[in-house]
């Protein structure tokens, strides 16, 4: 389960980064000088942040499991 969550978080980070970069390259400037972003930019940012959040949760999950295993072995 932890490994699948780790892979999913890395995939979200990569897809979010690619989506944001793609959205950045296809954004245009209208005649009044305003930048018009495509929908890929905010979607990419949300996916990237979701991937980072998931990665932090997985890392904490690994650390808690490691510490519990370490203390369990010392008590025996």
C-alpha positions as CSV (number, residue, x, y, z in Angstrom):
1,X,0.0,0.0,0.0
2,X,2.8,2.4,0.9
3,X,4.6,1.7,-2.3
4,X,1.5,2.3,-4.4
5,X,0.9,5.6,-2.6
6,X,4.6,6.6,-3.2
7,X,4.3,5.8,-6.9
8,X,1.0,7.7,-7.2
9,X,2.5,10.8,-5.5
10,X,5.5,10.8,-7.8
11,X,3.1,10.4,-10.8
12,X,1.0,13.3,-9.6
13,X,4.0,15.5,-9.2
14,X,5.3,14.6,-12.7
15,X,1.9,15.0,-14.4
16,X,1.3,18.3,-12.5
17,X,4.7,19.7,-13.5
18,X,4.2,18.7,-17.2
19,X,0.7,20.1,-17.2
20,X,1.8,23.4,-15.7
21,X,4.7,23.7,-18.1
22,X,2.5,22.9,-21.0
23,X,-0.1,25.4,-19.8
24,X,2.6,28.0,-19.5
25,X,3.8,27.5,-23.0
26,X,0.3,27.9,-24.6
27,X,-0.7,30.9,-22.6
28,X,-1.4,34.0,-24.7
29,X,-1.3,37.7,-24.3
30,X,-4.5,39.5,-25.5
31,X,-4.6,43.0,-27.1
32,X,-4.8,44.8,-23.7
33,X,-1.7,43.2,-22.4
34,X,-3.3,40.7,-20.1
35,X,-2.0,37.2,-19.9
36,X,-4.7,34.6,-20.6
37,X,-3.7,31.3,-19.0
38,X,-5.0,28.0,-20.2
39,X,-6.9,25.7,-17.9
40,X,-3.8,23.4,-17.8
41,X,-1.9,25.9,-15.6
42,X,-4.2,25.7,-12.5
43,X,-4.9,22.0,-13.0
44,X,-1.2,21.3,-13.1
45,X,-0.6,23.4,-10.0
46,X,-3.4,21.5,-8.1
47,X,-2.0,18.1,-9.2
48,X,1.5,19.1,-8.3
49,X,0.5,20.3,-4.8
50,X,-1.6,17.1,-4.3
51,X,1.4,15.0,-5.3
52,X,3.6,16.9,-2.8
53,X,1.0,16.5,0.0
54,X,0.7,12.8,-0.8
55,X,4.5,12.4,-0.8
56,X,4.8,14.1,2.6
57,X,2.1,11.8,4.0
58,X,3.9,8.7,2.6
59,X,7.2,9.8,4.1
60,X,5.6,10.3,7.5
61,X,4.0,6.9,7.2
62,X,7.3,5.3,6.4
63,X,9.0,7.1,9.3
64,X,6.3,6.1,11.8
65,X,6.6,2.5,10.6
66,X,10.3,2.5,11.0
67,X,10.3,4.0,14.5
68,X,7.6,1.6,15.6
69,X,9.6,-1.3,14.3
70,X,12.8,0.0,15.9
71,X,11.1,0.3,19.3
72,X,9.4,-3.1,19.0
73,X,12.7,-4.8,18.4
74,X,14.3,-3.0,21.5
75,X,11.6,-4.1,23.9
76,X,11.9,-7.8,23.1
